[in-house]
Every structure is written in C-alpha cells, then in structure tokens.
Amino acid sequence: MHDGLTPTRAAIKSHAVARRRAYTLIELLVVIALIGLLISMLLPSLKRSMELASSTACRSNLRELYRSLTMYRIENDGWIPVPGGSSGVASGRPENEAWFAKLYPTYLPDPLVLSCPEDPYRYRLADDRTQLRDPSVADFSSYGMNSFILSVGNGYLAHADRYQPKRPHDTILVADLGPDRLPRRSRSGPLQGPRRNRSMMAWTDGFDPYSGLPANPWVTTRHSHGINMLTLTGVVRGVKTTDILRSPIRKFYDNCAAGGCTLCSPLKQFHYSFARDHLYWWTGPLPAQ
C-alpha cells in the first residue's frame, strides 16, 4: 500500500529519464566549442564569397561604364570624354570638372555605376550624385580614367578612333581608383575622404617605398589584394597589386617594354607597370605635338 510519501517506481523512472536527458556542463562546453570551430572554419569561406560578390559587382559596373563611354564615343566623332577645357569635344566647362560629368545623365542614367561596392568612400558619390557637374565632386568616383590618354599629346589621344594603340585589347582605359584611406595628417579633420586626382589614374604619383617619405598612391588593394581594370576594347581583368605597391617605380621594365609599352620606350617615364597582367598605359606612336 502506497502512503503518498514514498516515491513510486514510475516517479523514480521518470526522474532517472529526466536526468539522462539533461546536458552536463562539460557537454554544453563541448557543443559550444564545436559550434565555434565550425564558425571559424566557415568565416574565411564566407569572407571570400563576399569579396567575390563585390568584385563581380565592380566588374559589372566597369562593363556598364564601357557601354556608356562607347555611346558617348559614337555620338561625339570618336572622342572619349575629356575634362572641361581640354581638347576634343570639351565646351567651356570648368578645367577641374571630371570626365564622367559628360556622361551623366544622357549616357549614364545611374551615376552609382561609378561607385565600387568595396570603396570605403563610395557614400560620397551617393550623397552628391545629382551634382556631378560640380567640380567639387570630381574626386568622388571609385573609378579613374587613364590620364595618359587624357593629357599626353595635347589630349588628342582621347580621339580613340584616330589614334589607336598597337594593343588596344591590352591598353588601360578605366580602373579602380584609390587611395582608400586618409592621410595620417587628415585623420583629425572631418571624414571627407582622400583626393583622387579628379578621378584620373596617374601613370606615376611619386610613390617610392624606399624614399622614407609619406605617400598615398592611387593604386590600392581593394579586391582580394588587387583591383579591376577595363581596357579600350571593353575587357575587364583582375590585377594583383600587392607586389606593385612593394616595389619602387621605375622608368623601364623588361617585360613591360617587351609588350610595346610607350612609357618604357621611347619615353622612359617613371610609371607603374601592370605588364604581368598584360596591361599597358599606351602602346604605339604618339600624335605630333
């Protein structure tokens, strides 16, 4: 006879089952450690996937930009858009106006195409996209145009139909443009982002890692230690830049000269070399001065 105080067999069995189903502290710690291990294994893959997605979006932007440049070129007798006041089809606009101002809005309806998803200062263009003809936004683009084409030979190289390089498929037109960080002396001021030479790529910006002088080159490591580059024929290529930033700029590179680089020979101008990826600032003769 059960007096109500002594546990029944069923109660004892139920309690034992409950104890077996409960996790001990050690078991919980093991589970947490395994979850942490799995996350640490997945994070690099997730990061690579995100970087790949951003680089793919950047490449898409460059292709869209090429379509806009092609339409402009067709309707302007073969000219690539040059900054205001330069040769070609320029028409009395400010000297420091950006080349991309001539694309908007007729040829480039969405100016956010000029904003790389990996550019830490891409918000500048998003905030001022309705004022692209204002010279103050000339540095806001994530992409820069080959300044050799826009400035050398009195700007006549921008007549792409008349002055074709020998290797247009390998000639740089537009690329990711830095710097992607502020100079140290500007960190105390408002976060407005670095200047970018009116969104033009200089073939040399004086960067020399052995000079001991502070420098912020436009060449950056935006996408997995590299940048994306668009050629005169619309090809987009990924370029590794880590080694380029570690090396001093030279006037002559054997592999660059072998590819027909005009800056190596005959000009012998200090310049960044992207010959490892079969890309060059210019190949071929220059127009008469």
DOZARO-99894 format. One line per 8 residues: number of its first residue (from 1); for each residue z, x, y of N, C-alpha, C. Coordinates in steps of 0.1 Angstrom, whole numbers. Layout:
<pts>
NUM = Z:X:Y:Z:X:Y:Z:X:Y; ... .
</pts>
This chain:
<pts>
1 = 0:8:-12:0:0:0:0:9:12; -9:6:22:-10:14:34:-1:9:45; 7:18:51:17:13:61:12:14:75; -1:18:77:-7:19:91:-4:32:98; 4:40:93:7:53:99:0:65:92; -1:64:79:-7:74:71:-22:73:72; -30:83:76:-44:82:77:-51:79:63; -60:70:64:-68:66:52:-78:77:49 .
9 = -83:76:36:-93:85:32:-105:85:41; -109:72:45:-121:71:53:-119:77:67; -107:76:73:-104:82:86:-105:97:85; -99:102:74:-99:117:72:-113:122:70; -121:115:62:-135:119:60:-143:118:73; -141:108:81:-148:106:94:-144:118:103; -131:121:104:-127:132:112:-133:146:108; -134:148:95:-140:160:90:-154:161:93 .
17 = -161:149:92:-176:149:96:-178:152:111; -169:146:119:-170:149:134:-167:163:137; -158:170:130:-156:184:132:-167:192:128; -174:188:117:-186:196:112:-197:195:122; -198:183:129:-210:181:138:-207:188:151; -196:191:155:-193:197:168:-197:212:168; -202:217:180:-205:231:181:-193:239:185; -192:251:179:-182:260:184:-187:268:196 .
25 = -178:274:203:-181:282:215:-191:293:212; -189:299:200:-199:310:196:-213:305:194; -213:293:188:-227:287:185:-233:284:198; -226:278:208:-231:275:221:-236:287:228; -229:298:228:-233:310:234:-246:316:228; -247:315:215:-259:319:208:-271:311:212; -269:298:213:-280:289:217:-285:293:232; -275:295:240:-278:298:254:-285:311:255 .
33 = -281:321:247:-287:334:247:-302:333:242; -304:325:232:-318:323:227:-327:316:237; -321:306:244:-329:300:255:-332:310:266; -323:318:270:-325:328:280:-336:338:275; -335:342:263:-345:351:257:-359:345:258; -360:332:254:-373:326:254:-379:325:268; -370:322:278:-374:321:292:-379:334:297; -372:345:293:-376:358:298:-389:362:292 .
41 = -392:357:280:-405:360:273:-416:352:279; -413:340:284:-423:331:289:-426:334:304; -416:339:311:-418:341:326:-430:350:329; -432:362:323:-443:370:326:-456:363:324; -457:356:313:-470:348:310:-472:338:320; -461:331:325:-462:321:335:-467:327:348; -461:338:351:-465:345:364:-479:349:363; -484:355:352:-498:359:351:-507:347:352 .
49 = -503:336:346:-511:323:347:-512:319:362; -501:319:369:-501:315:383:-510:325:391; -509:338:389:-517:347:396:-532:345:393; -535:342:380:-549:340:377:-554:327:384; -546:317:384:-550:304:391:-552:307:406; -544:315:412:-545:318:426:-558:326:429; -560:336:420:-572:344:421:-585:336:419; -584:326:410:-596:318:408:-598:309:420 .
57 = -588:304:426:-589:296:438:-595:304:450; -591:317:450:-596:326:460:-611:328:458; -615:331:446:-629:333:443:-637:320:446; -632:309:444:-638:296:448:-640:295:463; -630:300:470:-631:300:485:-642:309:489; -643:321:483:-654:330:487:-668:325:484; -669:318:473:-682:312:470:-686:301:479; -676:293:483:-678:282:493:-682:288:507 .
65 = -675:299:510:-678:306:522:-692:312:522; -696:317:511:-710:322:509:-720:311:512; -718:299:506:-727:288:509:-728:285:524; -716:285:531:-716:283:545:-724:293:552; -722:306:549:-729:317:555:-744:316:552; -748:312:540:-762:310:537:-769:299:545; -762:288:547:-767:277:555:-769:282:570; -759:289:575:-760:294:588:-772:304:590 .
73 = -773:313:580:-784:323:580:-798:316:580; -799:306:572:-812:299:571:-816:292:584; -806:286:591:-809:279:603:-808:288:616; -805:301:614:-805:310:625:-814:322:623; -825:320:618:-836:330:616:-831:343:609; -822:341:599:-818:352:591:-806:360:595; -799:355:606:-788:362:612:-775:358:605; -766:367:602:-752:365:598:-744:362:611 .
81 = -735:353:611:-727:351:623:-720:364:628; -722:367:641:-716:379:646:-706:374:657; -696:383:661:-687:379:671:-693:376:684; -687:368:692:-692:364:705:-696:376:714; -707:376:720:-712:386:729:-720:397:722; -721:397:708:-728:407:701:-743:404:701; -750:411:693:-765:409:692:-768:397:684; -780:394:683:-785:383:674:-783:369:681 .
89 = -777:360:675:-777:346:680:-764:343:688; -757:353:692:-745:351:700:-749:345:713; -741:336:719:-745:329:731:-733:328:741; -729:339:747:-719:338:758:-705:334:754; -702:335:741:-688:332:737:-679:345:739; -666:343:739:-657:354:741:-660:366:732; -658:378:737:-661:390:729:-651:391:717; -639:386:718:-630:387:707:-629:375:699 .
97 = -639:366:700:-640:355:691:-643:359:677; -638:352:667:-640:356:653:-654:351:648; -660:358:638:-673:354:633:-672:340:627; -661:337:621:-660:324:614:-660:312:623; -658:314:636:-658:303:646:-672:297:647; -682:305:644:-696:299:644:-699:290:632; -691:291:622:-694:283:610:-687:269:611; -677:268:619:-669:255:620:-674:247:632 .
105 = -676:234:630:-675:226:618:-688:224:610; -699:228:617:-712:224:611:-715:230:597; -711:242:595:-714:249:582:-702:250:573; -690:249:579:-678:250:572:-668:238:576; -670:227:570:-662:215:574:-647:217:572; -644:224:561:-630:226:558:-626:240:561; -620:243:572:-616:257:576:-606:263:567; -599:255:559:-589:260:550:-595:268:538 .
113 = -608:268:537:-615:277:528:-612:291:532; -609:294:545:-606:307:549:-592:311:546; -584:303:539:-570:306:536:-568:309:521; -565:321:518:-563:325:504:-549:320:499; -548:314:487:-535:309:483:-525:320:481; -529:333:480:-519:343:478:-516:351:492; -522:346:502:-520:353:515:-506:348:521; -496:357:523:-483:352:528:-484:346:542 .
121 = -495:348:549:-496:343:563:-507:332:564; -510:326:553:-520:316:553:-517:304:561; -504:301:564:-499:290:571:-504:291:586; -507:303:591:-512:304:605:-525:296:607; -534:298:597:-547:291:599:-545:276:597; -536:272:588:-533:258:586:-528:251:598; -520:258:606:-514:252:618:-524:252:630; -534:260:630:-543:261:641:-558:259:638 .
129 = -561:252:627:-574:251:622:-583:243:632; -577:235:641:-585:227:650:-589:235:662; -585:247:663:-587:256:675:-594:269:671; -603:268:661:-609:281:656:-617:289:666; -621:282:677:-629:289:687:-620:296:697; -607:294:696:-597:301:704:-596:315:699; -599:325:708:-598:339:703:-584:343:697; -574:335:701:-560:339:696:-559:337:681 .
137 = -568:329:675:-567:327:660:-577:336:653; -583:345:659:-593:354:653:-587:362:641; -574:364:642:-568:373:631:-562:364:620; -564:351:620:-556:342:611:-563:341:597; -576:344:596:-583:343:583:-577:352:573; -577:347:560:-573:355:549:-584:365:544; -596:362:550:-608:370:546:-614:377:558; -620:389:555:-626:396:566:-641:399:562 .
145 = -649:401:572:-663:404:570:-665:419:572; -675:425:565:-678:439:566:-682:442:580; -673:450:587:-675:453:601:-686:463:603; -690:470:592:-701:480:593:-714:472:596; -716:460:589:-727:452:591:-727:446:605; -716:442:610:-715:435:623:-716:444:635; -713:457:633:-712:466:645:-722:478:646; -725:483:634:-734:495:634:-748:491:637 .
153 = -755:500:644:-769:498:648:-770:487:658; -761:487:668:-761:476:678:-760:462:672; -755:461:660:-753:448:655:-765:442:648; -776:450:647:-788:445:641:-788:444:626; -778:451:620:-777:449:605:-774:435:601; -768:427:611:-765:413:608:-777:405:606; -789:410:609:-801:403:606:-804:406:592; -798:399:583:-798:402:569:-812:401:562 .
161 = -820:393:568:-834:391:562:-843:403:566; -840:409:577:-849:420:582:-844:434:577; -831:436:577:-825:449:573:-817:447:560; -824:447:550:-818:446:536:-814:460:531; -802:462:526:-798:474:520:-806:476:507; -805:488:501:-812:490:489:-805:483:477; -792:481:478:-785:474:468:-777:462:473; -784:452:477:-777:440:483:-767:434:473 .
169 = -770:435:460:-761:429:450:-748:436:449; -747:449:454:-735:457:454:-730:460:468; -735:453:478:-731:455:492:-720:445:496; -709:450:501:-698:442:505:-702:433:517; -698:420:516:-700:411:527:-687:406:533; -679:400:524:-666:395:528:-656:398:517; -643:400:520:-633:403:510:-619:398:515; -609:398:506:-595:396:510:-591:406:521 .
177 = -585:401:531:-581:410:542:-566:410:545; -561:422:545:-547:424:549:-546:429:563; -534:434:567:-523:437:559:-515:424:556; -508:424:545:-500:413:540:-485:414:543; -482:424:552:-468:425:556:-467:430:570; -456:426:577:-455:430:591:-451:445:592; -455:452:603:-450:465:605:-435:464:607; -428:475:604:-414:475:605:-409:472:619 .
185 = -416:478:629:-411:476:643:-412:462:647; -420:453:640:-421:439:644:-412:429:637; -405:434:627:-397:425:619:-386:418:627; -381:424:638:-371:417:646:-376:406:654; -389:406:657:-395:395:665:-399:383:657; -405:373:664:-409:361:657:-419:364:646; -418:356:635:-427:358:623:-441:352:626; -449:360:632:-463:356:636:-474:362:627 .
193 = -470:371:619:-480:378:610:-487:389:617; -492:398:609:-499:411:614:-513:408:620; -517:416:628:-531:416:633:-541:420:623; -553:414:623:-563:417:612:-576:420:618; -576:427:629:-589:432:635:-600:421:637; -595:410:642:-605:399:644:-612:394:631; -604:396:620:-609:392:607:-622:400:603; -621:413:606:-632:422:601:-626:433:594 .
201 = -633:438:583:-629:449:575:-634:462:581; -626:471:585:-630:484:590:-632:493:578; -643:501:578:-645:510:567:-635:521:566; -628:523:577:-616:532:577:-607:527:588; -594:526:585:-584:522:595:-574:534:597; -578:546:594:-570:557:596:-559:559:586; -558:551:576:-547:552:566:-548:565:558; -537:573:559:-537:585:551:-522:587:546 .
209 = -520:585:533:-506:585:528:-499:599:530; -507:610:532:-502:623:533:-499:627:548; -502:619:557:-501:623:571:-486:621:576; -478:613:569:-465:611:573:-463:601:584; -474:595:589:-474:585:599:-473:571:593; -466:562:600:-466:548:595:-480:542:596; -484:534:586:-497:528:586:-496:515:579; -504:505:583:-505:492:576:-520:489:574 .
217 = -526:495:563:-540:493:561:-544:479:558; -556:475:561:-560:461:557:-562:460:542; -564:471:535:-566:470:520:-552:466:515; -552:456:506:-539:451:501:-540:449:486; -529:445:480:-529:443:465:-525:428:463; -533:419:468:-530:405:468:-530:399:455; -540:402:446:-542:395:433:-540:406:422; -528:405:416:-526:414:405:-530:429:408 .
225 = -525:433:419:-527:447:424:-541:449:428; -548:439:433:-562:441:438:-566:430:447; -579:430:451:-585:420:460:-598:414:454; -603:404:460:-616:398:456:-626:402:467; -638:405:462:-649:409:472:-661:401:469; -668:396:480:-680:389:479:-692:398:484; -703:398:477:-714:407:480:-725:399:488; -735:406:493:-746:400:501:-754:389:493 .
233 = -753:390:480:-761:381:471:-752:370:465; -739:369:470:-730:358:466:-722:361:453; -722:373:448:-714:377:437:-700:380:441; -690:375:433:-676:377:436:-670:386:425; -664:397:430:-658:407:420:-644:410:423; -636:412:413:-622:416:415:-622:431:416; -614:437:425:-613:451:428:-599:455:427; -596:465:419:-583:471:418:-581:481:430 .
241 = -570:479:437:-568:487:450:-556:496:450; -548:496:439:-536:504:439:-539:518:440; -548:524:433:-552:538:434:-558:541:447; -566:532:453:-572:534:466:-562:536:477; -551:528:476:-541:530:486:-532:542:484; -533:548:473:-525:560:470:-533:573:473; -546:571:476:-554:583:478:-558:584:493; -560:597:498:-564:599:511:-579:594:513 .
249 = -582:589:525:-596:585:528:-604:598:530; -616:598:524:-625:610:525:-638:606:532; -646:616:535:-659:614:541:-670:613:530; -667:619:518:-677:620:508:-670:618:494; -676:610:486:-672:608:472:-684:609:463; -682:617:453:-694:620:444:-700:607:438; -691:598:433:-696:586:426:-701:576:436; -695:576:448:-700:567:459:-713:572:464 .
257 = -715:585:466:-728:590:471:-739:587:460; -735:589:448:-745:586:437:-750:572:437; -742:563:442:-746:549:443:-755:546:455; -757:556:463:-765:554:475:-758:550:488; -745:553:488:-736:549:500:-741:557:512; -745:549:522:-749:555:535:-738:562:543; -726:557:541:-715:564:548:-712:578:542; -714:579:529:-713:593:523:-724:602:528 .
265 = -736:597:527:-748:605:531:-759:595:536; -763:598:548:-762:610:556:-750:609:567; -743:598:568:-734:597:579:-721:605:578; -717:607:565:-704:614:563:-693:609:572; -690:596:571:-680:589:578:-668:587:569; -656:589:574:-644:586:566:-644:571:563; -642:568:550:-643:554:546:-635:552:532; -631:539:530:-626:535:517:-638:535:508 .
273 = -636:539:496:-646:539:485:-642:529:474; -651:519:472:-650:510:461:-661:512:451; -666:524:450:-677:528:441:-673:526:426; -660:527:423:-656:525:409:-659:511:404; -660:501:414:-664:488:410:-678:485:415; -686:495:417:-700:494:421:-702:486:434; -693:488:444:-694:481:456:-694:491:468; -703:489:478:-705:498:489:-706:491:502 .
281 = -702:498:513:-703:493:526:-718:490:530; -726:500:527:-741:499:530:-748:509:522; -760:505:518:-769:514:510:-783:513:516; -788:524:521:-801:524:527:-802:528:542; -813:527:548:-815:532:561:-809:523:572; -807:528:584:-801:520:595:-812:518:605; -811:507:613:-821:504:623:-821:515:634; -832:518:640:-832:527:651:-824:523:663 .
289 = -817:532:668:-808:529:680:-816:526:692 .
</pts>
